[in-house]
């Protein structure tokens, strides 16, 4: 059985949305040795258009 992360993970674009099980999140992006999590595909697309806004 995999360990479930105890640290809270939030969407990179709308940080009020918590990603409950980051290991199962399908909307992720690895950039500069950091994994970004997104609550929806739309948030991921917004990040890809202007990542400097969410740094």
MOUR-V925942 format. One record per residue. N is the residue number from 1. RES is the residue in three letters. PHI is phi in whole degrees, -180 to 180 (NA if undefined). OMEGA is omega in whole degrees, 0 to 359 (999 if undefined). D_CENTER is the distance of its C-alpha to the mean C-alpha in Angstrom with 2 decimals. Layout:
n:N res:RES phi:PHI omega:OMEGA d_center:D_CENTER
n:N res:RES phi:PHI omega:OMEGA d_center:D_CENTER
This chain:
n:1 res:UNK phi:NA omega:180 d_center:22.90
n:2 res:UNK phi:-75 omega:175 d_center:19.49
n:3 res:UNK phi:-76 omega:176 d_center:18.51
n:4 res:UNK phi:-95 omega:183 d_center:15.84
n:5 res:UNK phi:-61 omega:178 d_center:13.76
n:6 res:UNK phi:-93 omega:178 d_center:15.48
n:7 res:UNK phi:-75 omega:180 d_center:13.24
n:8 res:UNK phi:-72 omega:180 d_center:11.18
n:9 res:UNK phi:-121 omega:182 d_center:7.40
n:10 res:UNK phi:-122 omega:176 d_center:6.28
n:11 res:UNK phi:-62 omega:181 d_center:4.50
n:12 res:UNK phi:-68 omega:184 d_center:5.16
n:13 res:UNK phi:-85 omega:179 d_center:7.95
n:14 res:UNK phi:-122 omega:189 d_center:9.43
n:15 res:UNK phi:-65 omega:176 d_center:9.09
n:16 res:UNK phi:-80 omega:181 d_center:11.70
n:17 res:UNK phi:-92 omega:180 d_center:9.71
n:18 res:UNK phi:-84 omega:174 d_center:9.13
n:19 res:UNK phi:-90 omega:188 d_center:7.38
n:20 res:UNK phi:-64 omega:180 d_center:10.87
n:21 res:UNK phi:-129 omega:184 d_center:10.82
n:22 res:UNK phi:-58 omega:180 d_center:7.84
n:23 res:UNK phi:-64 omega:182 d_center:10.62
n:24 res:UNK phi:-106 omega:182 d_center:11.15
n:25 res:UNK phi:-71 omega:181 d_center:7.91
n:26 res:UNK phi:-90 omega:180 d_center:9.20
n:27 res:UNK phi:-102 omega:180 d_center:6.68
n:28 res:UNK phi:-129 omega:178 d_center:5.36
n:29 res:UNK phi:-150 omega:177 d_center:7.19
n:30 res:UNK phi:-99 omega:180 d_center:9.37
n:31 res:UNK phi:-146 omega:178 d_center:11.22
n:32 res:UNK phi:52 omega:178 d_center:13.93
n:33 res:UNK phi:58 omega:177 d_center:13.48
n:34 res:UNK phi:-131 omega:177 d_center:9.97
n:35 res:UNK phi:-100 omega:177 d_center:6.86
n:36 res:UNK phi:-102 omega:179 d_center:3.85
n:37 res:UNK phi:-112 omega:181 d_center:0.81
n:38 res:UNK phi:-132 omega:182 d_center:3.60
n:39 res:UNK phi:-75 omega:179 d_center:6.68
n:40 res:UNK phi:-141 omega:176 d_center:9.03
n:41 res:UNK phi:-64 omega:180 d_center:10.32
n:42 res:UNK phi:-63 omega:178 d_center:11.84
n:43 res:UNK phi:-63 omega:179 d_center:8.92
n:44 res:UNK phi:-63 omega:178 d_center:7.99
n:45 res:UNK phi:-65 omega:177 d_center:11.77
n:46 res:UNK phi:-62 omega:179 d_center:12.15
n:47 res:UNK phi:-64 omega:182 d_center:10.03
n:48 res:UNK phi:-64 omega:179 d_center:12.13
n:49 res:UNK phi:-72 omega:183 d_center:15.24
n:50 res:UNK phi:-151 omega:182 d_center:15.03
n:51 res:UNK phi:-64 omega:180 d_center:12.54
n:52 res:UNK phi:-65 omega:179 d_center:15.22
n:53 res:UNK phi:-69 omega:186 d_center:14.79
n:54 res:UNK phi:-112 omega:181 d_center:11.44
n:55 res:UNK phi:-75 omega:999 d_center:12.66
